[in-house]
């Protein structure tokens, strides 16, 4: 497999599609266009507008007189503007899936965050000597945070756990690299 093909596969697997967002923005634009067309036809036929006559918003904005828009209308307009910008950005910007790639010579390998978190939790559990239920792993785009709740009265060395996790070969090959943080809960758990 060529390096270019491997990069394409990794990109496809680590970025989520935005077709749903694009479809929603297109439907919203289509709805607004249909409403404006309907209002224009009703205005040309001399009938009452459904919601707002086509020239009314432009006249309100262009009119330099002392008439002000009501506060609720301004708040609604700002809210719609913010939602519109968010919707357009969500439709156009690339999404990220919960997966990471591994750097291997002969293959394109994608590791899901759930599988990686389980692997890190298992390494931390073995190094700390605690049951699996007392280890939790949180993954973000660039960091892994391991939280260990020790047995009551049995200390856990976070540096030893960090070294055990860092020794995992999968962690060294991940892209993007993860910043590892190991935290030990100050209060232990009794009876485990």
KEKE-3310 file (N, C-alpha, C; in steps of 0.2 Angstrom, whole numbers, plus 5000, padded with zeros to 4 digits):
npx = (5004:5003:5010:5002:4989:4987:4987:4975:4966:4967:4963:4950:4944:4946:4940:4924:4909:4901:4888:4875:4874:4876:4865:4855:4857:4855:4842:4836:4839:4832:4819:4818:4820:4808:4798:4801:4798:4784:4779:4782:4775:4762:4762:4763:4750:4742:4738:4736:4751:4759:4768:4777:4778:4787:4795:4796:4806:4817:4814:4812:4826:4832:4826:4830:4823:4817:4811:4812:4817:4808:4814:4813:4813:4825:4833:4828:4833:4847:4849:4845:4854:4866:4863:4862:4875:4882:4876:4880:4894:4895:4891:4901:4914:4927:4923:4927:4931:4930:4943:4960:4976:4988:5006:5013:5023:5019:5005:4989:4983:4969:4964:4951:4945:4938:4944:4957:4957:4953:4964:4974:4968:4969:4983:4986:4979:4985:4998:4995:4989:4975:4958:4948:4937:4941:4949:4949:4949:4951:4950:4955:4957:4971:4976:4978:4970:4972:4963:4965:4958:4964:4965:4959:4971:4982:4995:4997:5009:5010:5020:5025:5014:5013:5025:5022:5011:5017:5026:5018:5018:5009:5005:5016:5016:5005:4995:4987:5001:4999:4997:5001:4993:4993:4983:4980:4967:4964:4957:4954:4946:4936:4936:4939)
npy = (4994:5011:5026:5037:5032:5026:5037:5043:5033:5033:5047:5046:5038:5044:5055:5062:5062:5076:5077:5076:5088:5097:5094:5098:5112:5116:5112:5121:5133:5132:5131:5145:5152:5147:5152:5166:5167:5164:5174:5185:5182:5183:5196:5202:5199:5206:5202:5198:5197:5181:5180:5191:5205:5206:5218:5224:5220:5226:5239:5243:5242:5251:5263:5278:5284:5288:5276:5262:5245:5232:5226:5212:5208:5211:5203:5190:5191:5191:5179:5170:5173:5169:5155:5152:5154:5145:5133:5133:5133:5120:5112:5115:5114:5101:5086:5077:5060:5048:5042:5036:5036:5024:5024:5015:5005:4997:4997:5004:5009:5011:5016:5014:5026:5020:5007:5010:5017:5006:4998:5006:5007:4994:4992:5001:4996:4984:4989:4996:4987:4986:4983:4982:4990:5001:5010:5023:5030:5044:5051:5064:5075:5077:5072:5060:5055:5047:5040:5033:5024:5020:5005:5006:5011:5006:5011:5019:5021:5034:5037:5025:5019:5027:5025:5011:5013:5021:5012:5005:4999:5003:5016:5024:5025:5032:5044:5059:5062:5058:5067:5061:5059:5054:5052:5050:5045:5053:5048:5031:5016:5005:4988:4981)
npz = (5000:4996:5003:5001:4999:5011:5019:5014:5018:5032:5035:5030:5039:5052:5052:5053:5043:5035:5030:5034:5042:5031:5023:5031:5032:5019:5017:5026:5020:5008:5013:5018:5006:4999:5008:5006:4992:4992:5000:4991:4980:4985:4989:4976:4971:4979:4991:5009:5019:5024:5035:5036:5026:5011:5009:5021:5032:5026:5024:5038:5042:5033:5036:5042:5053:5069:5074:5083:5083:5092:5108:5110:5096:5092:5100:5096:5082:5084:5090:5080:5070:5077:5078:5065:5060:5068:5062:5049:5050:5056:5046:5036:5041:5044:5053:5068:5071:5085:5085:5082:5073:5069:5067:5056:5045:5034:5034:5036:5051:5062:5077:5088:5101:5112:5112:5114:5127:5135:5134:5140:5152:5157:5158:5167:5178:5181:5184:5195:5204:5207:5206:5191:5190:5197:5190:5179:5162:5153:5137:5127:5113:5112:5124:5138:5152:5167:5180:5196:5209:5224:5234:5251:5262:5255:5246:5230:5217:5207:5197:5194:5188:5177:5170:5166:5158:5148:5142:5134:5117:5108:5111:5109:5095:5091:5082:5083:5095:5113:5128:5143:5159:5175:5189:5206:5217:5232:5242:5247:5242:5251:5255:5243)
capx = (5000:5007:5009:4997:4983:4987:4985:4968:4962:4967:4959:4943:4942:4947:4936:4917:4906:4896:4883:4869:4874:4875:4858:4850:4858:4852:4834:4834:4840:4827:4813:4818:4818:4801:4794:4801:4794:4777:4777:4783:4769:4756:4762:4761:4743:4739:4735:4739:4757:4758:4771:4780:4778:4794:4799:4796:4812:4822:4812:4814:4833:4835:4823:4834:4819:4818:4808:4817:4814:4807:4820:4812:4814:4832:4836:4827:4837:4854:4849:4844:4861:4871:4862:4864:4883:4884:4874:4884:4901:4895:4890:4906:4920:4927:4922:4932:4928:4934:4948:4967:4979:4995:5011:5016:5026:5016:4998:4985:4979:4965:4962:4946:4946:4936:4949:4963:4955:4952:4971:4977:4965:4971:4990:4986:4976:4990:5003:4993:4987:4969:4953:4947:4932:4944:4953:4945:4953:4947:4954:4953:4961:4978:4978:4975:4970:4970:4962:4965:4956:4967:4962:4960:4977:4987:4997:4998:5014:5008:5025:5026:5009:5014:5030:5019:5007:5021:5029:5014:5020:5003:5005:5021:5015:4999:4995:4992:5003:4995:5000:4998:4992:4990:4980:4978:4962:4967:4953:4954:4940:4936:4932:4940)
capy = (5000:5017:5031:5042:5028:5025:5043:5044:5029:5036:5053:5044:5034:5048:5061:5060:5065:5082:5077:5078:5096:5101:5093:5103:5119:5116:5112:5128:5139:5130:5134:5152:5154:5146:5157:5173:5167:5164:5181:5189:5181:5186:5204:5204:5198:5211:5199:5199:5193:5176:5182:5198:5207:5206:5224:5227:5220:5231:5246:5244:5243:5256:5269:5282:5288:5286:5270:5256:5238:5230:5222:5205:5207:5211:5197:5185:5191:5189:5172:5167:5174:5164:5148:5151:5154:5138:5128:5134:5130:5113:5109:5115:5112:5094:5083:5072:5054:5046:5037:5039:5032:5022:5025:5008:5006:4993:4997:5010:5006:5016:5013:5018:5028:5015:5001:5013:5018:5000:4995:5010:5006:4987:4993:5005:4992:4979:4992:4999:4982:4987:4980:4986:4996:5007:5014:5026:5033:5049:5053:5070:5075:5077:5070:5054:5056:5040:5041:5027:5024:5014:5001:5009:5009:5003:5017:5018:5025:5036:5037:5018:5018:5031:5021:5005:5015:5024:5007:5002:5001:5007:5023:5028:5026:5035:5051:5064:5060:5059:5069:5057:5062:5049:5055:5045:5048:5054:5043:5025:5012:5000:4981:4978)
capz = (5000:4995:5008:4999:5000:5018:5022:5012:5022:5039:5035:5030:5045:5058:5051:5052:5037:5037:5025:5038:5043:5025:5021:5036:5030:5012:5018:5029:5015:5004:5017:5018:4999:4998:5011:5003:4986:4993:5002:4986:4976:4989:4988:4969:4970:4983:4997:5015:5020:5029:5041:5035:5019:5008:5010:5028:5035:5022:5026:5045:5043:5030:5038:5047:5057:5076:5076:5085:5084:5099:5111:5108:5089:5091:5103:5091:5076:5086:5091:5074:5067:5080:5076:5058:5059:5070:5058:5043:5052:5057:5039:5032:5044:5045:5059:5070:5075:5091:5083:5081:5068:5072:5062:5054:5038:5029:5034:5039:5057:5065:5084:5091:5107:5117:5113:5117:5134:5138:5134:5145:5159:5159:5160:5174:5183:5182:5187:5202:5208:5209:5202:5185:5192:5201:5185:5173:5158:5149:5132:5123:5106:5113:5131:5141:5159:5170:5187:5200:5216:5227:5240:5257:5265:5250:5242:5223:5215:5200:5192:5191:5183:5171:5166:5163:5152:5143:5139:5129:5111:5104:5114:5105:5088:5090:5079:5087:5102:5118:5134:5148:5165:5180:5195:5211:5221:5238:5247:5244:5242:5256:5253:5236)
cpx = (5004:5006:5003:4990:4982:4984:4978:4964:4961:4963:4952:4940:4942:4943:4928:4914:4902:4890:4876:4868:4873:4868:4853:4851:4855:4844:4832:4834:4834:4820:4813:4817:4811:4797:4795:4798:4787:4775:4777:4777:4762:4756:4760:4754:4739:4735:4739:4745:4755:4762:4773:4780:4786:4798:4799:4802:4817:4820:4813:4822:4835:4832:4827:4830:4820:4814:4813:4813:4813:4813:4819:4814:4822:4835:4834:4832:4844:4854:4849:4851:4866:4870:4863:4872:4885:4882:4879:4891:4901:4894:4897:4913:4921:4926:4927:4929:4932:4938:4955:4970:4986:5000:5014:5018:5022:5008:4995:4981:4976:4963:4957:4947:4944:4941:4955:4963:4955:4960:4975:4975:4968:4979:4990:4984:4982:4996:5002:4991:4980:4964:4951:4942:4935:4949:4948:4950:4948:4952:4951:4957:4968:4981:4974:4975:4968:4969:4961:4963:4959:4963:4964:4966:4983:4989:4998:5004:5012:5013:5026:5020:5010:5019:5027:5015:5011:5025:5025:5016:5015:5003:5010:5020:5009:5000:4988:4995:4999:4999:4997:4998:4989:4989:4978:4973:4964:4963:4952:4947:4941:4933:4933:4947)
cpy = (5006:5021:5035:5038:5027:5031:5045:5040:5031:5042:5051:5041:5038:5054:5059:5065:5071:5082:5079:5085:5100:5100:5098:5110:5120:5116:5119:5133:5138:5133:5141:5155:5153:5151:5164:5173:5167:5171:5186:5188:5184:5193:5206:5203:5202:5208:5200:5194:5187:5178:5189:5200:5208:5212:5227:5226:5225:5238:5248:5245:5249:5263:5272:5285:5285:5280:5265:5250:5236:5226:5215:5203:5207:5205:5191:5185:5189:5182:5168:5167:5169:5157:5147:5150:5147:5133:5128:5131:5123:5109:5109:5113:5104:5092:5078:5066:5052:5040:5040:5034:5030:5022:5018:5009:5002:4993:5003:5007:5012:5012:5017:5020:5023:5009:5004:5014:5011:4997:4999:5008:4999:4988:4996:5001:4987:4983:4994:4993:4983:4984:4985:4991:5002:5011:5016:5030:5038:5051:5059:5070:5074:5074:5064:5055:5049:5042:5034:5028:5018:5010:5005:5007:5007:5009:5015:5023:5028:5036:5030:5016:5021:5028:5015:5007:5017:5018:5003:5004:5005:5014:5027:5029:5030:5042:5054:5060:5062:5061:5065:5060:5056:5053:5049:5048:5048:5049:5036:5022:5006:4994:4979:4975)
cpz = (5000:5001:5007:5001:5007:5021:5020:5017:5029:5039:5035:5036:5052:5057:5049:5046:5040:5033:5028:5039:5036:5022:5025:5034:5024:5013:5022:5024:5010:5007:5017:5011:4997:5001:5008:4996:4987:4995:4996:4981:4979:4988:4981:4968:4974:4989:5003:5016:5025:5036:5041:5028:5017:5010:5017:5032:5032:5024:5033:5046:5039:5032:5043:5053:5064:5078:5077:5085:5091:5102:5109:5101:5088:5094:5099:5085:5078:5087:5085:5070:5070:5078:5069:5057:5062:5065:5051:5044:5053:5051:5035:5034:5045:5052:5061:5073:5081:5089:5081:5076:5071:5066:5061:5047:5033:5029:5037:5045:5060:5072:5087:5098:5113:5118:5116:5125:5138:5139:5140:5152:5161:5161:5166:5179:5185:5186:5194:5206:5211:5204:5196:5186:5195:5197:5180:5169:5154:5143:5128:5117:5107:5120:5133:5148:5162:5178:5191:5207:5219:5232:5246:5260:5261:5245:5235:5221:5208:5195:5190:5186:5176:5167:5163:5157:5146:5139:5134:5122:5107:5105:5110:5098:5086:5087:5080:5093:5108:5124:5139:5155:5170:5186:5200:5216:5228:5243:5243:5245:5247:5253:5247:5236)
residu = (UNK:UNK:UNK:UNK:UNK:UNK:UNK:UNK:UNK:UNK:UNK:UNK:UNK:UNK:UNK:UNK:UNK:UNK:UNK:UNK:UNK:UNK:UNK:UNK:UNK:UNK:UNK:UNK:UNK:UNK:UNK:UNK:UNK:UNK:UNK:UNK:UNK:UNK:UNK:UNK:UNK:UNK:UNK:UNK:UNK:UNK:UNK:UNK:UNK:UNK:UNK:UNK:UNK:UNK:UNK:UNK:UNK:UNK:UNK:UNK:UNK:UNK:UNK:UNK:UNK:UNK:UNK:UNK:UNK:UNK:UNK:UNK:UNK:UNK:UNK:UNK:UNK:UNK:UNK:UNK:UNK:UNK:UNK:UNK:UNK:UNK:UNK:UNK:UNK:UNK:UNK:UNK:UNK:UNK:UNK:UNK:UNK:UNK:UNK:UNK:UNK:UNK:UNK:UNK:UNK:UNK:UNK:UNK:UNK:UNK:UNK:UNK:UNK:UNK:UNK:UNK:UNK:UNK:UNK:UNK:UNK:UNK:UNK:UNK:UNK:UNK:UNK:UNK:UNK:UNK:UNK:UNK:UNK:UNK:UNK:UNK:UNK:UNK:UNK:UNK:UNK:UNK:UNK:UNK:UNK:UNK:UNK:UNK:UNK:UNK:UNK:UNK:UNK:UNK:UNK:UNK:UNK:UNK:UNK:UNK:UNK:UNK:UNK:UNK:UNK:UNK:UNK:UNK:UNK:UNK:UNK:UNK:UNK:UNK:UNK:UNK:UNK:UNK:UNK:UNK:UNK:UNK:UNK:UNK:UNK:UNK:UNK:UNK:UNK:UNK:UNK:UNK)
# end
